[in-house]
Amino acid sequence: MSVDQTRTEVAPGRRRTRKEEILEIAVGLFASRGYHGVSMDDIGSAAGVTGPALYHHFAGKEAMLAAALIPVSEGLLTGGRARVAERPADARATLESLIDFHVDFALAHPAVIALHLHELDRLPEEPRRQIRKLQRLYVEEWVSVLTSLRADLVAGEARVLAHAAFGLMNSTPFLGGEVDRHRRAELLRAATLAALVGD
């Protein structure tokens, strides 16, 4: 599996904190080796910090995994809602905006997607439940747009299509580098739109 190193996004002009840098390194290691294939010592060594310094930032691997996944789910829901609110009267344009948003995210964060796909069940029950709820709410934003755009779909059918679309867009951890990023984005957008509306 090819997984690019994920960079923690920060506001323009703000330097990343040491905690953000450590989390980025941990995400990359989890994604490439698997959660159980990485120890706190491995993370500390890769980040150039000692054990006590590492535990100053995170209580353990579970805390790192939660810190990586919960903000992502929150950000997807917030971004999805914002795009749905932009053009409430134009379902087609809204759907295209949602696809652009998610494809951009998927291409920028393949390591985080790999964690979602393979390591979510490693979390304790409460953060796992929180992430699942955020994911369901995000899916419902897509369902709302799809049922507005396509009168032939009931909500359950739109939900099936939305999950299928995420499968397409979230394939980025498995894509090699033989196609440049711009073209990968074009292909993913076109394939997702075709899957959802039949274009």
Steps between C-alpha positions, in 0.01 A plus 500: 500500500626843410430759768627855480601673820209705627568858596302655780316805366557826682379850441708704254787673675486275807777251568402150599536414865726220617187301587372537143836390362505191722143414403587528131788258545281259698231505231754420231640209704156360587391518137811332361564237770159454663400607848642191670819522298597831662608559859525823692877453488481484119306826491734668743803387302355623171402832658831540679346521847546298817225295663412754771478780243274288282265420788488869584306547175305173475392242758567220255433362154123499546511871581705564187257305285202690642681832453557411136154373414249710695603839353491351150141384542406837650667682212326292235161563657562874537634531146220290355233706673659821379491382139140387528406840640673691219251413222183360654304542175753326273539136598727416206745779581488403868580139419793603282625723782474213750694274264771762450525547875530132580739418215729784610493364854563142389800596289648714777453244779545142378664392826203621705262318267705183546461538876124542465477191281719270705546627854177665618401194703817540709344800672312477831121494472429868567729664241404226252131577555569873459677443168226269372236762583694772318540270200126423491416869510743565213342223294157654557617826345574305182169312523308825524667637188459178304131466576449863400682444174352162413128446546546129426693443823366437848725579795623143544602477136676835516685376806625197307627727224664739746695216663601371157623849412710513816652168398611657172632821650662332800707274277792745523709292745518230234588718201856509376683807378502415131218751438557858614278646770306734272405216266417271793261767628335529158455125473360463850258789455373371167462142624316610815262730314425227246431251779259736670309653208577275205691758293 
